[in-house]
């Protein structure tokens, strides 16, 4: 299941050149991922109540174009790999105004318990594992 998150750029997110500072895109990816999981009935609060955390192992971004204050971006999100132990999420950020690709990105994750010990979600919480599989 692909998910799209629409977001308007705030003034404070821009730099001296008037464009969104590159570091903000990591936050945008996380916002999209959190909202996506919420819409899939797996908000982070529910996962954490069940002893599940999803740390980020790595982030990769390729910047293609820039956006500025008041531009609206569309963040397209999809899982491209899910094993129960690890997950990869791909992102494509698009400028809603002209359709130009702003960023291509990827985050890699693992699943852990409250003590941050790796878990296999398929064994630890099969009901959540099935929901992640349904998102692919």
N, C-alpha and C positions, 0 to 999 in steps of 0.2 A: 504494500500500500504506500503510494507516494503521498507526500503531504506538502502543502504550500503555506508558508507563513508570510503575511504582508506586513511591512513595517515602514514607517515614515522616519526619515533621518532627522535627528535633533541637532540644533546649532552647536551644542557643546561637544558633539562627536567629531567636529571638523577641526582641521589644523590651520595653521597660519595661511596656507594656500587655499583654504576654503573647501577642501575635499575631506572626506571621511578618513581619519587616521587609520592606518592599516591594522593597528592592534584592536580596534573595535569590532572587526569582522569575526574574531574568535568569540566575542560575546554574542554576536548575532547568531552564530551557529548554535551556541548553547541555548539561546532563547528559543530558536526554532525546534531544537531537539526536545526541550522540556515541554513546550506546548504540544508537540506531536505526541509525546508519551501521555500527556494529560488527555488529549482527544482520544487516545487509544485505551482509555480507562486504566492507565498505569502511571499516574502522577508519581513524581519522585517521593512525595511524602508517603504514599501507599507502599511503594517498593521498600523504602527505609523502615516502615512499620513492620514489614515482613523480613527484615534483616538483610536486605539486598542493597548493595551499592554498585554503581557503574562508573568506576574511575576512567578518566581519559588517559590512554597510554601514549597517544601521539596525535598531532594535528599537522595537516599539510594544506597549504593554500597557494593557489596560483591566481594572482591578480591580473585581470584582463582590461578593465576600464574603471573609471572612478565615478563616484556619486557625490553629491553635495547636499547642503542643507535643504530640507523640504522635499528632496527626491523620495520616491516610494520604491522600495525594493521588494522583490518576491524571492523568498528563500525556498527552493525546492529541495526536499529532503527524502532520502530513501536508504533503506538498509541493503547493502550489497553482499554482506557476509554475516552469517549467524551460525555459531557452532554450539551454543549453550555455555561455552567458556569465554568466547571472544565474539566481538561484533564490530563491523565496519559500517559507518554511515557516510554516504556521499551527499554533497551539497552543490547546488548551482544557484548562485545569486544573480538575479536578472533585474535590470532597471525597468520598472513598469512602464515608464514613459516611452522609451524607444526600443525595448526588447533586447538591448545589448547585454551580453554576459559580463557581469562585473567580477565574479570570482568563481573558481572551481575549487572545491575543498573536500576534505575527508577527515573524519575523526575515527580513531581506533580505540576500542574499549575492551575491558574485561569485566567479569561479574565477580563480586566478592561478598563475604558476609560482613557483619558489623566489626569484626576484628581485622578486616581487610585481607583475609585469607581467600585465595581464589576458590570459586565454587563452579560446579557445573549446574547451570540453571535447570537443565532438563531433569536432573535428579533432585535438586534442592527445592525447586518450586515449579513443577510441571505446568501448572495453570498459567504462570507468567511466561514460561518458555513457549507455550503454544501461542500466546499473544504476540511474542516477538516473531515467531515463525510466520504468523499471519500478516505481519507488517512487510514481509519480503515480497 
